Amino acid sequence: MSTLLKNQPVPDLKGLMAQAQEWRSHNQDYIGERGVIVFMGNEVQGWMSEIRYPAGWQPGCLAVDEEGNAWAAVGGNSYDGAERWQSIALAQSQPEVPL
């Protein structure tokens, strides 16, 4: 299995997209509002209108939008939060960098 980041398996994006659609169906105010659904593991942690403020999320969080784009919160630590959001497509094409 390939990895997104060192020691972190590439997420099941289709599964996360399905979960995000289900979450939106139960939270009607967010349907059509664009934005992203943020996950930690397989659990929805919240919604943001756009990808921003990585320090508010732990490294390893994943965000998906309605168009199928996905980002990973990378760098940093669980106390200080992530350093940046990185496109998962970009992350998969880059070599792993030790953290």
C-alpha positions as CSV (number, residue, x, y, z in Angstrom):
1,M,0.0,0.0,0.0
2,S,1.4,3.4,-0.9
3,T,1.6,6.2,1.7
4,L,0.4,9.7,1.8
5,L,2.9,10.8,4.5
6,K,5.5,8.7,6.3
7,N,3.7,5.8,8.1
8,Q,0.3,7.1,7.1
9,P,-1.7,5.1,4.6
10,V,-3.3,6.8,1.6
11,P,-7.0,7.4,2.6
12,D,-10.0,5.9,0.9
13,L,-11.1,9.1,-0.8
14,K,-14.2,7.5,-2.3
15,G,-15.2,6.4,1.2
16,L,-14.6,9.9,2.6
17,M,-16.5,11.5,-0.2
18,A,-19.5,9.2,0.6
19,Q,-19.3,10.1,4.3
20,A,-19.1,13.8,3.4
21,Q,-22.2,13.5,1.2
22,E,-24.0,11.6,4.0
23,W,-23.0,14.3,6.5
24,R,-24.2,17.1,4.2
25,S,-27.5,15.2,3.8
26,H,-28.0,15.3,7.6
27,N,-26.9,18.9,7.8
28,Q,-29.0,20.5,5.0
29,D,-27.6,24.0,5.6
30,Y,-24.2,22.9,4.1
31,I,-25.5,21.4,0.8
32,G,-24.4,23.6,-2.0
33,E,-22.3,25.8,0.3
34,R,-19.1,24.5,-1.2
35,G,-16.5,24.4,1.6
36,V,-14.8,21.3,2.9
37,I,-15.7,18.6,5.4
38,V,-12.8,17.8,7.7
39,F,-12.1,14.3,9.0
40,M,-9.8,12.8,11.5
41,G,-9.5,9.1,10.8
42,N,-13.0,8.2,9.5
43,E,-14.9,10.7,11.7
44,V,-16.2,14.0,10.6
45,Q,-14.7,16.8,12.7
46,G,-16.3,19.8,11.1
47,W,-16.9,22.0,8.1
48,M,-15.0,25.1,6.8
49,S,-16.0,27.5,4.1
50,E,-12.5,27.1,2.6
51,I,-9.1,25.5,3.3
52,R,-7.5,27.8,5.8
53,Y,-5.8,28.0,9.3
54,P,-4.0,24.6,9.4
55,A,-2.9,25.2,13.0
56,G,-6.5,24.7,14.1
57,W,-6.3,21.0,13.0
58,Q,-4.0,18.1,13.9
59,P,-1.6,16.7,11.4
60,G,-3.3,13.8,9.6
61,C,-6.7,15.5,9.3
62,L,-8.2,15.3,5.8
63,A,-10.5,17.7,4.1
64,V,-12.7,17.0,1.1
65,D,-14.9,19.3,-1.0
66,E,-18.0,18.5,-3.1
67,E,-15.9,18.4,-6.3
68,G,-13.7,15.5,-5.0
69,N,-10.6,17.6,-4.2
70,A,-8.8,16.5,-1.0
71,W,-6.2,17.9,1.3
72,A,-4.1,16.6,4.2
73,A,-3.1,18.6,7.2
74,V,0.7,18.1,7.4
75,G,3.7,19.1,9.5
76,G,3.4,20.4,13.0
77,N,2.2,18.4,15.9
78,S,-1.0,17.6,17.8
79,Y,-0.4,20.4,20.3
80,D,0.5,23.3,17.9
81,G,-1.6,22.0,15.0
82,A,-0.6,21.3,11.4
83,E,1.8,23.6,9.5
84,R,-0.1,23.5,6.2
85,W,-2.8,22.0,4.0
86,Q,-1.4,19.9,1.2
87,S,-3.3,18.6,-1.8
88,I,-3.4,14.8,-1.6
89,A,-2.8,14.5,-5.3
90,L,0.3,16.6,-4.8
91,A,1.3,14.7,-1.7
92,Q,1.1,11.3,-3.5
93,S,3.4,12.5,-6.3
94,Q,6.1,13.8,-4.1
95,P,8.7,11.6,-2.3
96,E,8.2,11.0,1.4
97,V,10.0,13.5,3.5
98,P,10.9,12.6,7.1
99,L,9.1,14.7,9.6
